[in-house]
Amino acid sequence: MINFNNLSIPFPIVDHMDVLIAILPLLIMVVAFIVVIGLVVWFAVTVLKKQKENNILLKKILKKLDSSYEKVE
């Protein structure tokens, strides 16, 4: 059996295991929060890019319709 009290490690992990276990839920929440924020930003950027592409396409269609309308008059 290992006696952890005589080890020369300045801060043995075994003595602070309760602190690590107490901090673990906080770390999990922070990671989950960062993941959620990342997904929201990714979704927003994707939607904005798609809207920009749609606007460009609609402008091209409008120009073609305007030019064909002018020919009719």
N, CA and C atoms as an extended XYZ file, in Angstrom:
219
Properties=species:S:1:pos:R:3:atomname:S:1:resname:S:1:resid:I:1 pbc="F F F"
N         0.836       -1.180        0.000 N   MET     1
C         0.000        0.000        0.000 CA  MET     1
C         0.878        1.240        0.000 C   MET     1
N         0.465        2.237       -0.743 N   ILE     2
C         1.248        3.459       -0.862 CA  ILE     2
C         0.788        4.449        0.195 C   ILE     2
N         1.754        5.033        0.885 N   ASN     3
C         1.450        6.059        1.866 CA  ASN     3
C         1.625        7.419        1.193 C   ASN     3
N         0.523        8.088        0.891 N   PHE     4
C         0.582        9.348        0.175 CA  PHE     4
C         1.033       10.514        1.052 C   PHE     4
N         1.049       10.366        2.350 N   ASN     5
C         1.432       11.465        3.240 CA  ASN     5
C         2.927       11.737        3.191 C   ASN     5
N         3.752       10.756        2.816 N   ASN     6
C         5.195       10.937        2.819 CA  ASN     6
C         5.752       11.311        1.451 C   ASN     6
N         4.903       11.499        0.455 N   LEU     7
C         5.397       11.882       -0.859 CA  LEU     7
C         5.842       13.333       -0.836 C   LEU     7
N         6.835       13.643       -1.668 N   SER     8
C         7.374       15.004       -1.671 CA  SER     8
C         6.700       15.888       -2.731 C   SER     8
N         5.527       15.506       -3.199 N   ILE     9
C         4.801       16.328       -4.155 CA  ILE     9
C         4.217       17.513       -3.384 C   ILE     9
N         4.415       18.744       -3.886 N   PRO    10
C         3.965       19.909       -3.114 CA  PRO    10
C         2.458       19.930       -2.866 C   PRO    10
N         1.660       19.597       -3.867 N   PHE    11
C         0.209       19.558       -3.704 CA  PHE    11
C        -0.297       18.234       -4.256 C   PHE    11
N        -0.284       17.218       -3.446 N   PRO    12
C        -0.721       15.926       -3.966 CA  PRO    12
C        -2.181       15.971       -4.413 C   PRO    12
N        -2.442       15.330       -5.532 N   ILE    13
C        -3.785       15.330       -6.110 CA  ILE    13
C        -4.756       14.595       -5.197 C   ILE    13
N        -4.275       13.616       -4.479 N   VAL    14
C        -5.160       12.811       -3.640 CA  VAL    14
C        -5.790       13.661       -2.547 C   VAL    14
N        -5.040       14.598       -1.981 N   ASP    15
C        -5.575       15.434       -0.912 CA  ASP    15
C        -6.589       16.451       -1.446 C   ASP    15
N        -6.504       16.782       -2.715 N   HIS    16
C        -7.371       17.806       -3.289 CA  HIS    16
C        -8.424       17.214       -4.229 C   HIS    16
N        -8.644       15.940       -4.136 N   MET    17
C        -9.615       15.293       -5.022 CA  MET    17
C       -11.024       15.835       -4.782 C   MET    17
N       -11.354       16.164       -3.531 N   ASP    18
C       -12.688       16.695       -3.257 CA  ASP    18
C       -12.888       18.062       -3.919 C   ASP    18
N       -11.832       18.859       -4.003 N   VAL    19
C       -11.924       20.150       -4.675 CA  VAL    19
C       -12.123       19.944       -6.171 C   VAL    19
N       -11.382       19.000       -6.745 N   LEU    20
C       -11.532       18.723       -8.174 CA  LEU    20
C       -12.929       18.215       -8.495 C   LEU    20
N       -13.458       17.374       -7.636 N   ILE    21
C       -14.807       16.852       -7.854 CA  ILE    21
C       -15.832       17.974       -7.696 C   ILE    21
N       -15.582       18.918       -6.810 N   ALA    22
C       -16.508       20.030       -6.616 CA  ALA    22
C       -16.473       20.997       -7.803 C   ALA    22
N       -15.319       21.166       -8.433 N   ILE    23
C       -15.180       22.094       -9.549 CA  ILE    23
C       -15.663       21.465      -10.857 C   ILE    23
N       -15.703       20.164      -10.940 N   LEU    24
C       -16.066       19.469      -12.169 CA  LEU    24
C       -17.421       19.907      -12.749 C   LEU    24
N       -18.496       20.017      -11.967 N   PRO    25
C       -19.763       20.487      -12.557 CA  PRO    25
C       -19.664       21.901      -13.131 C   PRO    25
N       -18.902       22.762      -12.478 N   LEU    26
C       -18.712       24.120      -12.992 CA  LEU    26
C       -17.993       24.086      -14.333 C   LEU    26
N       -16.973       23.271      -14.448 N   LEU    27
C       -16.249       23.157      -15.706 CA  LEU    27
C       -17.149       22.603      -16.809 C   LEU    27
N       -17.977       21.641      -16.471 N   ILE    28
C       -18.897       21.076      -17.451 CA  ILE    28
C       -19.895       22.132      -17.917 C   ILE    28
N       -20.405       22.942      -17.000 N   MET    29
C       -21.347       23.998      -17.372 CA  MET    29
C       -20.683       25.040      -18.268 C   MET    29
N       -19.444       25.405      -17.966 N   VAL    30
C       -18.734       26.395      -18.779 CA  VAL    30
C       -18.511       25.856      -20.191 C   VAL    30
N       -18.104       24.599      -20.293 N   VAL    31
C       -17.893       23.990      -21.612 CA  VAL    31
C       -19.210       23.924      -22.377 C   VAL    31
N       -20.287       23.530      -21.710 N   ALA    32
C       -21.596       23.462      -22.368 CA  ALA    32
C       -22.033       24.852      -22.825 C   ALA    32
N       -21.788       25.859      -22.020 N   PHE    33
C       -22.148       27.228      -22.385 CA  PHE    33
C       -21.386       27.682      -23.621 C   PHE    33
N       -20.092       27.385      -23.659 N   ILE    34
C       -19.274       27.764      -24.806 CA  ILE    34
C       -19.751       27.033      -26.063 C   ILE    34
N       -20.118       25.766      -25.931 N   VAL    35
C       -20.619       25.005      -27.078 CA  VAL    35
C       -21.927       25.607      -27.583 C   VAL    35
N       -22.833       25.950      -26.682 N   VAL    36
C       -24.116       26.535      -27.082 CA  VAL    36
C       -23.895       27.883      -27.770 C   VAL    36
N       -23.047       28.722      -27.214 N   ILE    37
C       -22.748       30.021      -27.832 CA  ILE    37
C       -22.135       29.814      -29.221 C   ILE    37
N       -21.245       28.848      -29.344 N   GLY    38
C       -20.642       28.555      -30.642 CA  GLY    38
C       -21.669       28.118      -31.665 C   GLY    38
N       -22.609       27.280      -31.265 N   LEU    39
C       -23.659       26.831      -32.179 CA  LEU    39
C       -24.568       27.979      -32.594 C   LEU    39
N       -24.888       28.863      -31.668 N   VAL    40
C       -25.735       30.011      -31.995 CA  VAL    40
C       -25.025       30.920      -32.997 C   VAL    40
N       -23.754       31.181      -32.786 N   VAL    41
C       -22.991       32.030      -33.705 CA  VAL    41
C       -22.897       31.358      -35.075 C   VAL    41
N       -22.614       30.055      -35.101 N   TRP    42
C       -22.534       29.335      -36.369 CA  TRP    42
C       -23.862       29.407      -37.122 C   TRP    42
N       -24.973       29.211      -36.422 N   PHE    43
C       -26.289       29.266      -37.054 CA  PHE    43
C       -26.560       30.659      -37.614 C   PHE    43
N       -26.244       31.695      -36.835 N   ALA    44
C       -26.485       33.060      -37.287 CA  ALA    44
C       -25.653       33.382      -38.531 C   ALA    44
N       -24.401       32.987      -38.538 N   VAL    45
C       -23.543       33.247      -39.693 CA  VAL    45
C       -24.055       32.497      -40.915 C   VAL    45
N       -24.489       31.263      -40.730 N   THR    46
C       -25.020       30.471      -41.842 CA  THR    46
C       -26.277       31.112      -42.415 C   THR    46
N       -27.171       31.557      -41.563 N   VAL    47
C       -28.404       32.196      -42.034 CA  VAL    47
C       -28.084       33.491      -42.770 C   VAL    47
N       -27.167       34.286      -42.248 N   LEU    48
C       -26.819       35.545      -42.910 CA  LEU    48
C       -26.177       35.308      -44.272 C   LEU    48
N       -25.315       34.300      -44.380 N   LYS    49
C       -24.706       33.988      -45.676 CA  LYS    49
C       -25.769       33.563      -46.682 C   LYS    49
N       -26.701       32.735      -46.244 N   LYS    50
C       -27.763       32.272      -47.144 CA  LYS    50
C       -28.640       33.443      -47.587 C   LYS    50
N       -28.956       34.339      -46.677 N   GLN    51
C       -29.761       35.502      -47.030 CA  GLN    51
C       -29.023       36.403      -48.024 C   GLN    51
N       -27.716       36.538      -47.842 N   LYS    52
C       -26.934       37.349      -48.769 CA  LYS    52
C       -26.959       36.735      -50.167 C   LYS    52
N       -26.808       35.405      -50.242 N   GLU    53
C       -26.873       34.720      -51.537 CA  GLU    53
C       -28.253       34.900      -52.176 C   GLU    53
N       -29.296       34.794      -51.377 N   ASN    54
C       -30.657       34.982      -51.896 CA  ASN    54
C       -30.861       36.403      -52.407 C   ASN    54
N       -30.339       37.386      -51.697 N   ASN    55
C       -30.470       38.784      -52.128 CA  ASN    55
C       -29.755       39.018      -53.453 C   ASN    55
N       -28.572       38.442      -53.611 N   ILE    56
C       -27.832       38.589      -54.869 CA  ILE    56
C       -28.625       37.959      -56.016 C   ILE    56
N       -29.169       36.769      -55.777 N   LEU    57
C       -29.963       36.102      -56.799 CA  LEU    57
C       -31.212       36.905      -57.156 C   LEU    57
N       -31.879       37.443      -56.156 N   LEU    58
C       -33.077       38.238      -56.408 CA  LEU    58
C       -32.750       39.534      -57.163 C   LEU    58
N       -31.601       40.145      -56.887 N   LYS    59
C       -31.194       41.348      -57.624 CA  LYS    59
C       -30.953       41.026      -59.094 C   LYS    59
N       -30.341       39.865      -59.366 N   LYS    60
C       -30.119       39.466      -60.760 CA  LYS    60
C       -31.454       39.254      -61.471 C   LYS    60
N       -32.382       38.593      -60.796 N   ILE    61
C       -33.703       38.364      -61.384 CA  ILE    61
C       -34.406       39.692      -61.633 C   ILE    61
N       -34.304       40.621      -60.684 N   LEU    62
C       -34.939       41.929      -60.837 CA  LEU    62
C       -34.362       42.687      -62.032 C   LEU    62
N       -33.044       42.637      -62.203 N   LYS    63
C       -32.418       43.318      -63.338 CA  LYS    63
C       -32.913       42.729      -64.658 C   LYS    63
N       -33.025       41.405      -64.724 N   LYS    64
C       -33.516       40.766      -65.949 CA  LYS    64
C       -34.972       41.143      -66.212 C   LYS    64
N       -35.773       41.169      -65.160 N   LEU    65
C       -37.170       41.559      -65.337 CA  LEU    65
C       -37.303       43.017      -65.756 C   LEU    65
N       -36.486       43.879      -65.165 N   ASP    66
C       -36.522       45.306      -65.531 CA  ASP    66
C       -36.106       45.494      -66.992 C   ASP    66
N       -35.074       44.788      -67.410 N   SER    67
C       -34.609       44.951      -68.791 CA  SER    67
C       -35.637       44.400      -69.772 C   SER    67
N       -36.309       43.313      -69.434 N   SER    68
C       -37.325       42.770      -70.338 CA  SER    68
C       -38.573       43.665      -70.341 C   SER    68
N       -38.866       44.310      -69.239 N   TYR    69
C       -40.020       45.218      -69.169 CA  TYR    69
C       -39.776       46.456      -70.017 C   TYR    69
N       -38.548       46.952      -70.034 N   GLU    70
C       -38.225       48.128      -70.828 CA  GLU    70
C       -38.336       47.841      -72.317 C   GLU    70
N       -38.029       46.623      -72.721 N   LYS    71
C       -38.131       46.267      -74.137 CA  LYS    71
C       -39.568       46.238      -74.602 C   LYS    71
N       -40.469       45.862      -73.713 N   VAL    72
C       -41.891       45.757      -74.077 CA  VAL    72
C       -42.483       47.133      -74.322 C   VAL    72
N       -42.079       48.105      -73.554 N   GLU    73
C       -42.668       49.446      -73.683 CA  GLU    73
C       -42.214       50.092      -74.897 C   GLU    73
